[in-house]
Amino acid sequence: MKRALVLFAHPCPESFSSALHQRTVESLARGGWDVDDCDLNAEGFSPVLTEAERRGYHDYPANIEPVRDYVERLRAAQALVLVFPVWNFGYPAILKGFLDRVFLPGVSFKLVDGKVRPNLPNITRLAAVTTYGGTRLRAIGAGDPPRKCVTRAVRYATRPDRMRYLALYDMNRATDAKRSAFLTRVGTEMEAL
């Protein structure tokens, strides 16, 4: 069976992000995926790259020891789905910390003659489900770092056959109808991932 690793990054269970997370997990399962549901906050993931980890960053395979379980979960997946809100035009710290600590040399990339090469060929599907407090125009004005990180950096490391970036912009003024329509869209897209 194909496995999807869902990385969820929001501390509040009553949040709209939590509803998106639940819809994502349920819809992936309906679509035939075995879901490894990684709620980073609930699991107590530490986003802090320690001094020792930074000093040993390029020492593969020893570099993976502090996060071995997460590396194994990432390597076991054929889909990677990130569910998060955009805060201050970036990821929540816990998700950024996951990328800093788990997307390591020898894991998400390898250096070949000094050049970065992708190293997660097992990930054939990549998706992000997110919300922005501001409008799409405001996000573009700020360069939209979360979108670029997913659609460029994470995509480069994985080289997926299919990629989706699902964003609800202007969340601060979203009506119940707009949120409901986005939940429906997320369900449809994740079931078809």
KEFIGU-555339 format. One record per residue: z, y, x of N, C-alpha, C, O in turn; residue in three letters. Coordinates in steps of 0.001 Angstrom, whole numbers, padded with zeros to 6 digits, always signed. Example, Ala and Ser with C-alpha at 12.3 -4.5 7.8 and 13.67 -1.06 7.14 Angstrom:
2
+007800-005690+013190+007800-004500+012300+007800-003300+013200+008465-003319+014236ALA+007080-002250+012850+007140-001060+013670+007870+000030+012900+008039+001138+013409SER
//
This chain:
193
+000000-001186+000838+000000+000000+000000+000000+001251+000884+000618+001270+001949MET-000680+002265+000442-000732+003518+001184+000565+004294+000995+001140+004306-000093LYS+001019+004942+002066+002299+005651+002045+002095+007148+002216+001302+007591+003046ARG+002829+007928+001411+002825+009380+001506+004204+009853+001939+005209+009488+001330ALA+004253+010660+002983+005488+011307+003397+005510+012695+002773+004651+013527+003065LEU+006497+012944+001909+006661+014249+001272+007808+014954+001977+008933+014454+001992VAL+007527+016121+002563+008549+016946+003195+008889+018076+002238+008058+018942+001963LEU+010123+018060+001731+010564+019074+000782+011580+019987+001449+012522+019523+002092PHE+011378+021302+001289+012234+022279+001960+012696+023371+000997+012103+024447+000923ALA+013754+023075+000269+014420+024091-000554+015837+023602-000823+016022+022447-001206HIS+016850+024462-000631+018227+024004-000773+018754+023905-002206+019799+023292-002425PRO+018060+024491-003189+018611+024579-004542+017917+023627-005518+016712+023741-005741CYS+018673+022682-006105+018056+021705-007007+017534+022291-008314+016708+021660-008974PRO+017991+023484-008708+017529+024088-009957+016302+024985-009754+015828+025599-010711GLU+015787+025068-008537+014663+025957-008225+013340+025439-008777+013189+024253-009070SER+012394+026350-008912+011039+025941-009296+010434+025062-008215+009668+024147-008519PHE+010765+025324-006965+010292+024454-005876+010767+023020-006090+010035+022073-005808SER+011990+022861-006588+012506+021522-006864+011693+020848-007973+011419+019650-007904SER+011314+021614-008985+010468+021064-010049+009102+020659-009492+008551+019630-009881ALA+008561+021463-008587+007280+021115-007943+007428+019861-007098+006541+019007-007080LEU+008536+019753-006408+008817+018567-005586+008850+017318-006473+008204+016315-006168HIS+009598+017387-007561+009693+016237-008466+008318+015865-009022+007957+014689-009058GLN+007557+016869-009453+006217+016599-009999+005317+015978-008928+004538+015070-009219ARG+005425+016464-007704+004622+015934-006599+004927+014460-006364+004016+013636-006283THR+006199+014135-006257+006609+012745-005997+006169+011817-007130+005614+010748-006880VAL+006418+012229-008371+006043+011408-009529+004534+011207-009599+004065+010103-009873GLU+003777+012265-009355+002321+012192-009469+001703+011365-008355+000753+010618-008589SER+002235+011492-007145+001755+010638-006054+001988+009165-006386+001111+008331-006161LEU+003161+008846-006917+003470+007456-007286+002507+006959-008365+002033+005825-008301ALA+002218+007806-009354+001242+007432-010392-000142+007209-009790-000924+006405-010295ARG-000438+007930-008705-001733+007788-008042-001804+006595-007096-002810+006403-006412GLY-000745+005796-007052-000774+004570-006255-000160+004690-004868-000306+003783-004050GLY+000528+005802-004589+001146+005980-003288+002573+005450-003281+003301+005610-004260TRP+002970+004828-002193+004364+004524-001911+004915+005796-001275+004478+006183-000191ASP+005869+006452-001935+006321+007781-001506+007597+007689-000676+008612+007160-001129VAL+007528+008206+000532+008701+008410+001374+009108+009859+001137+008515+010781+001699ASP+010121+010052+000303+010533+011376-000140+011593+011925+000812+012746+011497+000777ASP+011204+012860+001651+012083+013430+002667+012521+014828+002243+011828+015813+002496CYS+013679+014898+001598+014282+016175+001218+015081+016629+002439+016193+016155+002670ASP+014519+017533+003204+015109+017927+004489+016530+018463+004348+017389+018159+005176LEU+016786+019251+003319+018138+019767+003111+019098+018655+002724+020190+018566+003287ASN+018722+017813+001787+019604+016726+001341+019893+015739+002472+020980+015165+002538ALA+018921+015547+003354+019111+014635+004479+019885+015274+005628+020247+014593+006588GLU+020140+016573+005534+020883+017258+006580+020110+017406+007875+020697+017413+008957GLY+018791+017524+007769+017972+017684+008969+018360+018960+009700+018481+020018+009082PHE+018554+018870+010999+018871+020061+011793+017573+020657+012324+016837+019986+013048SER+017283+021911+011973+016038+022521+012423+016093+023090+013841+015089+023598+014341PRO+017232+023011+014481+017418+023667+015774+016907+022793+016925+017395+021685+017145VAL+015936+023305+017638+015457+022666+018864+016469+023010+019956+016605+024170+020344LEU+017167+022001+020439+018242+022252+021412+017672+022542+022798+016488+022332+023059THR+018531+023023+023666+018125+023273+025049+017625+021980+025695+016593+021980+026365GLU+018346+020890+025497+017945+019605+026092+016598+019143+025547+015764+018633+026295ALA+016383+019322+024240+015102+018926+023649+013960+019766+024201+012875+019246+024462GLU+014196+021047+024379+013135+021905+024922+012825+021535+026361+011660+021502+026757ARG+013848+021260+027141+013630+020885+028548+012882+019559+028658+012117+019354+029600ARG+013101+018661+027700+012424+017368+027725+011226+017286+026806+010723+016196+026533GLY+010763+018431+026325+009699+018513+025320+008452+017706+025693+007874+017032+024840TYR+008040+017769+026940+006802+017092+027370+007035+015704+027949+006087+015067+028408HIS+008253+015228+027937+008588+013929+028538+008443+012805+027525+009437+012279+027024ASP+007199+012437+027224+006934+011362+026279+007095+010025+026988+006604+009885+028108TYR+007748+009046+026401+008251+008946+025034+009715+009349+024846+010212+009312+023720PRO+010407+009727+025898+011821+010096+025762+012019+011285+024822+013080+011416+024211ALA+011010+012155+024698+011144+013354+023868+011374+013040+022389+011908+013875+021660ASN+010981+011858+021942+011122+011549+020517+012509+011015+020142+012834+010937+018957ILE+013326+010649+021124+014612+010008+020821+015481+010785+019824+016007+010164+018900GLU+015663+012102+019956+016533+012802+018998+016016+012786+017555+016790+012989+016620PRO+014717+012547+017369+014124+012571+016023+013324+011297+015746+012386+011311+014948VAL+013692+010215+016396+012931+008960+016302+012666+008535+014856+011540+008162+014525ARG+013674+008586+013996+013490+008142+012612+012407+008956+011903+011600+008404+011157ASP+012393+010264+012138+011383+011118+011499+009994+010868+012088+008998+010904+011365TYR+009925+010619+013381+008642+010297+014009+008097+008995+013420+006907+008898+013120VAL+008958+008006+013257+008513+006726+012692+008026+006891+011262+007037+006277+010863GLU+008723+007722+010486+008301+007976+009105+006944+008674+009083+006093+008346+008257ARG+006738+009623+009976+005459+010333+010064+004340+009383+010473+003247+009434+009909LEU+004597+008536+011431+003579+007594+011903+003261+006508+010882+002185+005911+010933ARG+004178+006244+009958+003962+005203+008939+003160+005715+007750+002726+004926+006911ALA+002961+007024+007670+002321+007637+006498+000818+007777+006665+000308+007946+007772ALA+000116+007700+005528-001314+008005+005493-001565+009363+004836-002660+009920+004928GLN-000530+009885+004173-000617+011228+003585+000629+012006+003982+001726+011456+004073ALA+000433+013294+004216+001533+014206+004497+001450+015340+003487+000440+016038+003400LEU+002535+015515+002716+002573+016544+001678+003796+017422+001922+004924+016931+001964VAL+003564+018716+002081+004639+019683+002307+004877+020453+001012+003944+021016+000439LEU+006131+020477+000552+006495+021211-000656+007556+022224-000243+008644+021850+000196VAL+007236+023511-000386+008120+024550+000132+007796+025898-000506+006673+026111-000964PHE+008771+026810-000539+008482+028183-000918+008131+028980+000339+008575+028643+001437PRO+007356+030006+000178+007091+030917+001292+008150+032008+001244+008301+032707+000241VAL+008878+032140+002344+009914+033157+002460+009569+034054+003635+009334+033566+004741TRP+009535+035361+003406+009214+036323+004465+007903+035962+005169+007790+036067+006390ASN+006933+035542+004389+005603+035161+004878+005663+034028+005893+004860+033975+006824PHE+006619+033123+005710+006732+031965+006593+007357+030793+005877+007679+030857+004690GLY+007521+029717+006630+008199+028526+006113+009697+028773+006033+010219+029610+006770TYR+010403+028063+005155+011849+028014+005287+012182+027453+006684+011451+026612+007207PRO+013273+027918+007271+013627+027545+008644+013682+026033+008843+013308+025532+009904ALA+014144+025307+007833+014290+023861+007991+012933+023168+008155+012825+022190+008895ILE+011906+023663+007477+010568+023085+007629+009946+023491+008960+009319+022670+009631LEU+010115+024746+009342+009625+025179+010652+010296+024374+011751+009652+023981+012724LYS+011596+024126+011595+012321+023319+012572+011820+021890+012625+011797+021288+013698GLY+011417+021330+011485+010849+019985+011475+009581+019962+012327+009396+019060+013144PHE+008719+020942+012137+007483+020997+012922+007792+021186+014406+007156+020562+015256LEU+008766+022043+014721+009145+022263+016123+009698+020994+016771+009389+020701+017926ASP+010509+020246+016036+011220+019110+016626+010484+017786+016516+010704+016898+017340ARG+009608+017625+015513+008955+016327+015277+007487+016334+015689+006978+015300+016123VAL+006801+017443+015571+005402+017525+015987+005364+017771+017498+005071+018872+017966PHE+005667+016722+018227+005862+016765+019678+004648+016256+020443+003774+015609+019866LEU+004592+016548+021746+003587+015900+022591+003782+014380+022511+004901+013878+022612PRO+002686+013673+022332+002744+012231+022174+002898+011806+020734+002720+010632+020409GLY+003230+012754+019857+003374+012467+018434+002225+013119+017678+001303+012429+017246VAL+002266+014439+017512+001208+015110+016749+000024+015518+017615-001077+015747+017114SER+000261+015604+018912-000836+015946+019813-000598+015309+021175+000511+014897+021512PHE-001671+015245+021938-001569+014790+023321-002347+015772+024178-003286+016420+023716LYS-001945+015868+025412-002653+016733+026353-003596+015872+027185-003173+014918+027837LEU-004868+016219+027153-005887+015501+027917-006575+016535+028802-007250+017437+028306VAL-006403+016401+030096-006953+017367+031048-006537+018801+030695-007330+019737+030803ASP-005288+018947+030274-004760+020262+029942-005150+020789+028575-004773+021903+028211GLY-005906+020000+027806-006345+020437+026481-005605+019647+025399-005331+018456+025551LYS-005293+020340+024310-004597+019715+023191-005581+018894+022367-006646+019375+021978VAL-005198+017634+022107-006014+016736+021284-005161+016224+020129-003977+015948+020322ARG-005734+016089+018931-004967+015598+017779-004487+014167+018013-005142+013384+018700PRO-003331+013839+017430-002755+012526+017706-002111+011882+016478-001275+010990+016620ASN-002484+012318+015288-001968+011682+014077-003128+011179+013220-003290+011626+012085LEU-003936+010260+013743-005092+009786+012978-004716+008988+011741-005555+008759+010870PRO-003455+008563+011656-003000+007817+010478-002956+008701+009228-003028+008190+008110ASN-002840+010015+009405-002779+010927+008254-004202+011240+007797-004927+011999+008441ILE-004583+010636+006668-005932+010845+006135-005954+011835+004967-007020+012275+004536THR-004763+012180+004461-004638+013157+003382-003545+014144+003768-002477+013754+004241ARG-003825+015417+003563-002875+016478+003865-002831+017437+002687-003872+017846+002173LEU-001620+017798+002259-001496+018748+001145-000256+019605+001325+000725+019203+001949ALA-000335+020797+000757+000814+021685+000674+000912+022179-000759-000092+022497-001395ALA+002148+022237-001255+002440+022759-002587+003476+023848-002374+004586+023578-001916VAL+003111+025081-002708+003979+026190-002340+003942+027326-003354+003071+027382-004222THR+004898+028217-003224+004957+029428-004038+005169+030628-003122+005813+030533-002077THR+004612+031754-003541+004775+033028-002841+005378+034025-003821+004952+034093-004974TYR+006356+034792-003377+006921+035816-004244+005921+036909-004563+005911+037448-005669GLY+005081+037235-003595+004102+038308-003756+002724+037800-004135+002500+036601-004308GLY+001811+038746-004257+000438+038435-004652-000354+037836-003486+000080+037890-002335THR-001489+037282-003794-002388+036753-002765-002834+037879-001830-002957+037671-000623ARG-003074+039053-002376-003488+040194-001563-002408+040562-000544-002724+040859+000608LEU-001142+040545-000956-000046+040821-000011+000001+039750+001073+000214+040060+002245ARG-000196+038504+000689-000180+037412+001670-001321+037577+002670-001130+037392+003872ALA-002503+037925+002174-003652+038147+003061-003355+039312+004005-003668+039254+005195ILE-002752+040364+003468-002415+041523+004290-001465+041183+005424-001500+041812+006481GLY-000613+040183+005201+000332+039744+006234-000250+038622+007099+000426+038104+007988ALA-001505+038252+006833-002150+037207+007614-001946+035799+007065-002548+034848+007563GLY-001106+035658+006048-000810+034380+005393-000525+033256+006395-001220+032240+006399ASP+000501+033435+007248+000810+032421+008264+001033+031005+007731+000569+030055+008361PRO+001738+030814+006575+001929+029425+006133+000607+028708+005833+000414+027552+006212PRO-000293+029414+005148-001593+028807+004834-002344+028469+006125-002905+027381+006251ARG-002353+029390+007068-003069+029139+008323-002440+028000+009114-003150+027200+009724LYS-001128+027923+009106-000473+026842+009845-000856+025484+009261-001161+024550+010003CYS-000841+025374+007926-001213+024100+007297-002694+023813+007488-003066+022728+007934VAL-003547+024790+007149-004993+024539+007127-005640+024550+008500-006793+024145+008643THR-004917+025007+009507-005462+025017+010866-004659+024115+011801-005182+023114+012291ARG-003389+024459+012054-002605+023724+013056-002264+022304+012614-002538+021347+013339ALA-001662+022160+011418-001298+020815+010950-002564+020012+010675-002623+018818+010967VAL-003557+020658+010122-004830+019978+009873-005462+019485+011179-006016+018387+011226ARG-005379+020289+012226-005947+019881+013513-005244+018640+014058-005895+017741+014591TYR-003932+018590+013926-003169+017451+014448-003467+016168+013689-003359+015072+014240ALA-003842+016309+012419-004030+015127+011576-005498+014772+011341-005832+013594+011212THR-006357+015751+011284-007781+015535+010985-007988+014722+009702-008656+013689+009732ARG-007420+015178+008572-007496+014403+007328-008901+014398+006720-009712+015288+006977PRO-009162+013379+005914-010407+013312+005152-010359+014283+003969-011384+014812+003540ASP-009155+014502+003458-008989+015382+002301-007773+016269+002529-006732+015811+002999ARG-007925+017556+002184-006826+018497+002333-006765+019413+001123-007796+019877+000635MET-005548+019675+000638-005360+020574-000494-004245+021559-000157-003212+021162+000381ARG-004441+022818-000464-003410+023843-000320-003246+024474-001688-004077+025277-002112TYR-002175+024113-002380-001939+024565-003742-000841+025622-003725+000305+025330-003381LEU-001193+026842-004095-000246+027943-004017-000178+028706-005324-001198+029047-005923ALA+001047+028965-005752+001272+029859-006875+001727+031187-006289+002833+031301-005759LEU+000863+032186-006390+001167+033521-005884+001839+034348-006979+001743+034036-008166TYR+002516+035401-006552+003168+036346-007453+004241+035668-008311+004398+035965-009495ASP+004967+034756-007680+006017+034002-008358+007068+034928-008974+007648+034603-010010MET+007310+036057-008353+008325+036986-008862+008010+037483-010278+008912+037893-011007ASN+006744+037446-010660+006350+037901-011994+005684+036795-012808+005074+037071-013841ARG+005795+035562-012358+005129+034457-013060+005795+034178-014405+007019+034101-014502ALA+004985+034031-015416+005478+033695-016751+005731+032194-016833+005304+031432-015966THR+006431+031780-017888+006637+030349-018110+005296+029625-018207+005146+028519-017689ASP+004334+030245-018863+003006+029631-019029+002316+029459-017680+001681+028433-017433ALA+002436+030448-016816+001800+030365-015499+002459+029270-014649+001771+028514-013962LYS+003784+029190-014700+004487+028139-013952+004142+026756-014508+003933+025810-013749ARG+004085+026648-015819+003747+025375-016450+002335+024928-016069+002110+023751-015787SER+001392+025861-016059+000005+025539-015683-000063+025090-014222-000831+024190-013882ALA+000740+025717-013361+000747+025315-011957+001349+023920-011793+000843+023120-011006PHE+002416+023620-012523+002989+022266-012492+001951+021227-012906+001847+020161-012300LEU+001186+021552-013945+000134+020641-014412-000926+020453-013328-001364+019332-013068THR-001328+021541-012707-002334+021462-011632-001826+020611-010470-002559+019780-009934ARG-000581+020821-010088+000000+020035-008999-000003+018550-009364-000359+017710-008537VAL+000388+018227-010582+000388+016832-011011-000984+016197-010920-001138+015090-010404GLY-001977+016909-011426-003360+016410-011401-003855+016225-009965-004438+015192-009636THR-003626+017214-009123-004107+017160-007730-003403+016051-006930-004039+015348-006145GLU-002096+015905-007134-001360+014893-006370-001692+013477-006829-001716+012547-006024MET-001945+013321-008110-002330+012000-008611-003675+011575-008031-003925+010385-007838GLU-004541+012548-007754-005880+012277-007236-005951+012324-005709-007015+012085-005138ALA-004842+012627-005044-004858+012778-003588-005302+011489-002922-005377+011422-001695LEU
//
